[in-house]
Amino acid sequence: MTLLDLTPRVATNDRLSTLPVVVVGAGPIGLAAAAHLIDRGIDVVVLESGESVGASIRSWGHTRLFSPWKHLVDPVARRMLEASGWELRDPERAPTGAELVEHYLEPLAALAPMASVIRTGTRVVAVTREGMDRTRSRARAATPFVVRVTTDNGLEELSARAVIDASGTYSTPNPLSSNGLGLLGSEEIADAVTPALPDVLGRDRAQFAGRHTTVVGAGHSAANTLLGLAELARQEPGTSVTWLIRNAQAVRVSSAPDDELADRAKLGSRVDQAVAAGTVTVVDGFEILRARRIDGHVELVGHRRGEVVTHETDLVVNATGFRPDLEMLREIRLELDDIVEAPKRLAPLIDPNVHSCGTVEPHGFRELTHPENGFFIVGMKSYGRAPTFLLATGYEQIRSVAAWLDGDLASASQVELVLPATGVCSTDLADAAGGCCS
């Protein structure tokens, strides 16, 4: 990387300097990005597809995070909140997703400087350069971005000096099929498939009680759901649970005693106990090929130990992990790793075959830079298909990016990060995709 690559050159003319930075997504990382930019006096607009901030987190709000409060609050956001009288809750306790939204994201978004820049119900469908597709190069860095959005009023376009994509990956789960393509027959069983982390003991209880549910995936999202279903099976007669994975072994969650994320360290052993007790039945080595509806039931067809076999169930929970939505970025020049779809310089630092959440090296704007000047993917989406993301890592990413956008190269380059010690998430990228560090 040359000195020219490191030099901020976003606001290179008078027009660009009058435009805001557009942040896509109003989750923890998107709101923290806005806080950092506001703190530096940079105009910003936050675009959130949901009807409120933290919309994706609300979907799995019943689930407890592994990280305690002390790792979940961005330092600049915390300073802004404390100036309004807000206090950090028990630093050592891990909150649920709902608590994170209620006690952190909502108060942060309600602060006057933040509330005025957040637009909810605004879905970004494409990002490009004004009057340019990805093939045109002349004066590209000096040309504003155009962000196309859809709202209740139809399509709109916004101009921006820079774009920070913090949209996450929750809305784009991996397919159930083992080959990575959309599952054949998915239309037949669509009404029997739920996203990862359903609230089986609360909001969604009636859907699962007294029925046979198969959880597909081998990460921590799958483990959390299995434990909920195991408890439901103890409470509701006729409820049964199957854990279907593609590998030959079911152990894909960390139960290392030296894991500083205590709640995560306990998860693996609790799932093992449910399997040993017979509450959860494991079907391993099953590579799903297609699905079909048979007599009101779902039938998954796949390869297992060299044979074509079928698995019958009532409901399927897709806990196979997530992938970044890159369709909206087709006209942006990206440099992505060809395996995990993370920024190419970042990918070696987050390889889940080598790194856990806590062994990822500090990184900032350099590792997140793409050929498209002024465009950054941050947060969970920056990790592509790797499941090793922690919020603390994302906060350091956006601190560095905001400094770079402000022309503060010294601060942007001084990247520091202290993460909790953790065990390696998995040695198989495909099955690690269920998530290790939620």
C-alpha positions in Angstrom: 0.0 0.0 0.0 1.4 3.4 -1.0 1.2 6.7 0.8 -1.3 7.8 -1.8 -3.5 4.9 -0.8 -3.5 6.1 2.8 -4.2 9.7 2.1 -7.8 10.8 2.7 -9.1 12.0 -0.6 -12.9 12.0 -0.3 -13.8 15.7 -0.1 -11.6 16.7 -3.1 -13.8 19.5 -4.3 -16.3 22.0 -2.9 -19.4 20.0 -3.9 -18.2 16.8 -2.1 -17.4 18.8 1.0 -21.0 19.9 1.3 -22.4 16.3 1.1 -22.9 14.0 4.1 -21.5 10.6 4.8 -24.2 8.0 4.4 -24.2 5.2 6.9 -26.3 2.1 6.0 -27.9 0.4 9.0 -28.9 1.6 12.4 -27.6 -1.3 14.5 -24.9 -1.0 17.1 -22.1 -0.4 14.5 -24.1 2.0 12.3 -25.2 4.1 15.3 -21.6 4.1 16.6 -20.4 5.3 13.2 -22.8 8.1 13.3 -21.7 9.1 16.8 -18.0 9.2 15.8 -18.8 11.3 12.7 -21.0 13.7 14.7 -18.3 13.9 17.3 -15.9 15.0 14.6 -18.3 17.5 13.1 -18.9 15.5 9.9 -22.5 15.6 8.4 -24.0 12.1 8.4 -27.3 10.5 7.4 -28.2 7.0 8.8 -30.5 4.9 6.6 -32.3 2.0 8.4 -34.5 -0.4 6.5 -36.5 -1.4 9.7 -39.1 0.8 11.4 -36.8 1.4 14.4 -33.1 1.2 15.3 -31.7 -2.2 16.1 -34.4 -3.9 14.0 -32.5 -7.1 13.3 -31.5 -7.4 17.0 -35.2 -7.1 18.0 -35.8 -10.3 15.9 -33.7 -12.3 18.3 -34.1 -10.1 21.3 -34.9 -13.0 23.7 -31.4 -14.4 23.2 -28.6 -13.5 25.6 -25.3 -12.2 24.1 -22.0 -13.8 25.0 -20.3 -10.5 25.6 -20.9 -8.5 28.8 -22.0 -4.8 28.8 -18.4 -3.6 29.1 -17.7 -4.9 25.6 -20.9 -3.8 24.0 -20.9 0.0 24.2 -18.9 2.2 21.9 -16.6 4.7 23.8 -17.7 7.8 21.9 -21.4 6.8 22.1 -21.0 6.1 25.8 -19.5 9.6 26.3 -22.4 11.2 24.5 -24.9 9.2 26.5 -23.3 9.9 29.9 -23.4 13.6 29.1 -27.2 13.2 29.1 -27.3 11.4 32.5 -27.2 7.8 31.1 -25.4 5.2 33.1 -23.8 1.9 32.0 -25.6 -1.1 33.5 -23.7 -3.9 35.2 -20.5 -4.0 33.2 -19.8 -7.7 33.8 -23.3 -9.0 32.9 -24.3 -10.1 29.4 -27.6 -8.6 28.3 -30.2 -10.0 26.0 -30.6 -8.5 22.6 -33.8 -6.8 23.7 -31.9 -5.2 26.7 -29.2 -4.0 24.3 -31.8 -2.2 22.2 -33.8 -0.8 25.1 -31.0 0.3 27.3 -28.3 1.3 24.8 -29.5 1.7 21.1 -32.8 3.5 21.8 -31.3 6.0 24.3 -28.4 6.7 21.9 -30.7 7.2 18.9 -32.9 9.5 20.9 -30.1 12.0 21.6 -30.8 15.2 19.7 -27.7 15.1 17.4 -28.4 11.5 16.6 -32.2 11.6 16.2 -32.0 14.3 13.6 -29.9 12.2 11.2 -31.6 8.8 11.4 -34.1 7.7 8.7 -36.0 4.5 9.4 -38.2 2.6 7.0 -35.6 3.4 4.3 -34.0 0.4 2.6 -30.9 0.9 0.5 -31.2 -1.1 -2.7 -28.1 0.2 -4.6 -24.9 2.3 -4.3 -23.1 3.8 -7.2 -21.3 7.0 -8.4 -23.2 9.9 -9.9 -23.5 9.2 -13.7 -21.0 6.3 -13.5 -21.2 2.6 -13.5 -18.3 0.5 -12.1 -16.4 0.6 -15.5 -15.8 4.4 -15.6 -12.7 5.7 -14.0 -12.1 9.3 -15.0 -12.5 11.6 -12.0 -14.2 8.8 -10.1 -12.8 9.7 -6.7 -14.1 13.3 -7.1 -17.6 12.2 -8.1 -20.3 11.9 -5.4 -21.8 8.6 -4.4 -25.5 8.0 -5.2 -27.4 5.9 -2.7 -30.7 4.6 -4.1 -33.3 3.8 -1.4 -36.9 2.6 -1.3 -39.4 4.0 1.1 -43.2 4.1 1.5 -43.1 6.9 -1.1 -41.2 4.8 -3.7 -37.6 5.1 -4.9 -35.4 8.0 -3.9 -31.7 8.9 -4.4 -29.3 10.6 -2.0 -25.9 12.0 -2.8 -22.9 11.4 -0.4 -19.3 12.2 -0.1 -18.6 8.7 1.4 -20.6 5.6 2.3 -20.2 3.3 5.3 -22.1 0.0 4.9 -22.9 -1.3 8.3 -26.0 -3.2 7.2 -25.0 -6.5 8.7 -25.9 -9.9 7.4 -28.9 -11.1 9.4 -31.3 -10.5 6.5 -29.3 -12.7 4.2 -29.0 -16.2 5.7 -27.1 -19.0 4.1 -29.4 -21.4 2.2 -30.2 -24.8 3.7 -28.6 -26.7 0.8 -25.0 -27.9 1.3 -23.8 -26.6 -2.1 -24.5 -22.9 -1.2 -27.3 -22.4 -3.7 -30.9 -21.9 -3.0 -32.5 -25.1 -1.9 -34.4 -27.1 -4.5 -38.0 -27.3 -3.4 -37.7 -24.4 -0.9 -41.0 -23.0 -2.2 -42.9 -26.1 -1.1 -41.7 -25.9 2.5 -41.4 -22.1 2.9 -44.1 -21.9 5.5 -42.3 -24.5 7.7 -38.9 -22.9 7.7 -38.0 -20.2 10.3 -34.9 -18.0 10.5 -32.2 -18.5 13.1 -33.0 -17.9 16.8 -36.8 -18.2 17.0 -38.3 -17.4 20.4 -39.4 -21.0 21.1 -40.2 -20.4 24.7 -42.0 -17.1 24.2 -43.4 -15.4 21.1 -43.1 -18.5 18.9 -44.0 -21.2 21.5 -47.3 -22.2 19.9 -45.6 -22.8 16.5 -43.2 -25.4 18.0 -45.0 -27.0 20.9 -46.0 -30.6 20.3 -44.2 -30.8 16.9 -40.9 -32.2 15.6 -38.4 -29.5 14.8 -35.1 -30.0 13.0 -32.4 -27.4 13.6 -29.9 -27.2 10.7 -26.5 -25.7 11.4 -23.6 -26.3 13.8 -22.8 -22.9 15.3 -23.9 -21.0 18.4 -27.2 -19.8 16.9 -28.1 -23.5 16.4 -27.0 -24.3 20.0 -29.1 -21.6 21.5 -32.2 -22.8 19.6 -31.5 -26.4 20.5 -31.5 -25.6 24.2 -34.7 -23.6 23.9 -36.4 -26.5 22.1 -35.0 -29.0 24.6 -36.7 -27.1 27.4 -39.9 -26.8 25.4 -39.8 -30.6 25.0 -39.6 -31.1 28.7 -42.6 -28.8 29.2 -44.8 -29.8 26.2 -45.6 -33.5 25.4 -45.1 -34.5 21.8 -42.3 -32.0 21.2 -39.2 -33.5 19.7 -35.9 -32.0 18.5 -33.4 -33.1 15.9 -30.0 -31.5 15.2 -28.9 -31.9 11.6 -25.4 -31.1 10.6 -23.3 -31.7 7.5 -20.1 -32.8 9.3 -19.3 -36.1 10.9 -19.2 -34.7 14.4 -21.6 -32.5 16.3 -19.1 -30.6 18.4 -18.8 -27.1 17.0 -19.4 -24.9 20.0 -16.7 -23.9 22.4 -16.8 -25.1 26.0 -13.2 -24.2 26.8 -12.8 -23.5 30.5 -10.5 -20.5 29.8 -13.0 -18.7 27.6 -13.5 -15.3 29.1 -17.0 -15.1 27.6 -18.4 -17.3 30.3 -21.9 -17.7 28.9 -20.5 -19.0 25.6 -18.1 -21.4 27.4 -21.1 -23.1 29.1 -23.1 -23.4 25.9 -21.3 -26.4 24.4 -21.5 -28.5 27.6 -25.3 -27.8 27.9 -25.9 -28.9 24.4 -23.8 -32.1 25.0 -26.0 -32.8 28.1 -29.2 -32.5 26.1 -27.8 -34.9 23.4 -26.7 -37.4 26.1 -30.1 -37.2 27.8 -31.8 -38.0 24.5 -33.7 -34.7 24.4 -31.9 -33.8 21.2 -31.3 -36.3 18.5 -28.2 -35.8 16.3 -28.2 -36.6 12.6 -24.7 -35.9 11.4 -23.0 -36.1 8.0 -26.2 -35.0 6.3 -25.7 -32.9 3.1 -29.0 -31.5 2.1 -29.9 -31.7 -1.6 -33.5 -30.8 -1.8 -36.8 -30.5 0.1 -40.3 -31.6 -0.5 -43.7 -31.7 1.2 -45.1 -35.2 1.9 -48.4 -35.7 3.6 -48.2 -32.4 5.5 -44.6 -33.0 6.6 -41.3 -31.7 5.4 -38.9 -34.2 3.9 -35.3 -33.2 3.5 -33.4 -35.3 0.9 -29.6 -35.5 1.2 -26.4 -37.5 1.0 -25.3 -39.3 4.1 -22.3 -41.7 4.2 -22.5 -42.3 0.5 -26.2 -42.9 0.3 -29.3 -40.8 -0.6 -31.4 -40.6 2.5 -34.4 -38.7 3.7 -35.3 -36.9 7.0 -38.9 -36.2 7.9 -39.8 -33.3 10.2 -42.6 -30.8 10.9 -40.5 -27.6 11.1 -37.0 -26.5 10.1 -34.9 -23.8 11.7 -32.3 -22.4 9.4 -29.2 -21.8 11.6 -26.7 -22.2 8.8 -25.2 -18.8 9.2 -25.2 -15.6 7.2 -23.6 -14.0 4.1 -23.2 -10.4 3.0 -25.7 -8.9 0.6 -23.4 -7.8 -2.3 -26.2 -7.3 -4.9 -26.7 -3.7 -3.7 -23.0 -3.1 -4.3 -22.7 -4.3 -7.9 -21.6 -0.9 -9.2 -19.1 -0.4 -6.4 -15.5 -1.5 -7.0 -14.8 -4.0 -4.2 -11.8 -6.1 -3.4 -13.0 -9.1 -1.6 -11.4 -12.4 -0.5 -12.5 -15.2 -2.8 -13.4 -17.5 0.1 -15.0 -15.6 3.0 -16.1 -12.5 1.0 -14.5 -10.1 3.4 -12.2 -7.2 2.4 -9.1 -8.8 1.0 -6.7 -7.3 3.5 -8.9 -8.2 6.4 -9.7 -11.8 5.5 -6.4 -13.4 6.7 -6.9 -11.7 10.1 -10.4 -13.3 10.7 -10.0 -16.7 9.1 -12.2 -18.9 11.3 -9.9 -21.9 10.7 -7.2 -20.0 12.6 -8.8 -17.2 14.7 -11.5 -17.0 17.3 -13.4 -13.8 18.1 -10.7 -12.9 20.7 -7.6 -13.6 18.5 -8.5 -11.2 15.7 -5.8 -8.6 15.3 -6.7 -4.9 15.7 -7.6 -3.5 12.3 -9.0 -0.3 10.9 -9.4 1.7 7.6 -6.3 0.1 5.9 -7.7 -3.4 6.1 -11.2 -2.2 5.2 -10.1 -0.1 2.1 -11.5 -1.0 -1.3 -10.6 0.3 -4.7 -13.7 2.6 -4.4 -12.3 5.6 -2.5 -14.5 6.7 0.3 -16.5 3.4 0.5 -16.2 1.0 3.5 -17.9 -2.1 4.7 -17.8 -2.3 8.5 -19.2 -4.5 11.3 -20.5 -8.0 10.8 -20.8 -7.5 7.0 -17.1 -6.8 6.8 -16.4 -10.3 8.0 -18.2 -11.7 5.0 -19.1 -15.4 5.8 -16.8 -15.6 8.8 -18.6 -15.9 12.2 -15.9 -14.5 14.4 -17.2 -10.9 14.8 -17.4 -9.0 18.1 -19.0 -5.6 18.6 -15.8 -4.3 20.2 -14.0 -5.1 16.9 -16.6 -3.2 14.9 -16.4 -0.1 17.2 -12.6 0.1 16.6 -13.2 -0.3 12.8 -15.5 2.7 12.7 -13.3 4.8 15.0 -10.5 4.4 12.5 -12.7 5.0 9.4 -14.2 8.1 10.9 -10.8 9.5 11.7 -9.6 8.8 8.1 -12.7 10.5 6.7 -11.8 13.5 8.9 -8.3 13.6 7.4 -6.8 12.5 10.8 -4.4 9.9 9.4 -2.5 9.7 12.7 -5.5 8.7 14.7 -6.9 6.4 11.9 -3.6 4.5 11.9 -3.3 4.1 15.6 -5.4 1.0 15.9 -5.7 -0.6 19.4 -8.1 -3.3 20.6 -8.3 -5.5 23.6 -10.6 -8.5 23.2 -11.6 -11.3 25.6 -9.6 -14.6 25.3 -11.6 -17.2 23.5 -11.2 -20.7 22.0 -11.1 -21.3 18.3 -14.7 -21.3 16.9 -14.3 -24.2 14.5 -11.9 -25.8 12.1 -14.5 -26.0 9.3 -15.6 -22.8 7.7 -18.8 -24.1 6.4 -20.2 -25.3 9.7 -18.7 -22.4 11.6 -21.0 -20.2 9.7 -23.7 -20.6 12.3 -21.9 -18.0 14.4 -19.5 -18.1 17.3 -19.4 -14.6 18.7 -22.9 -13.3 18.5 
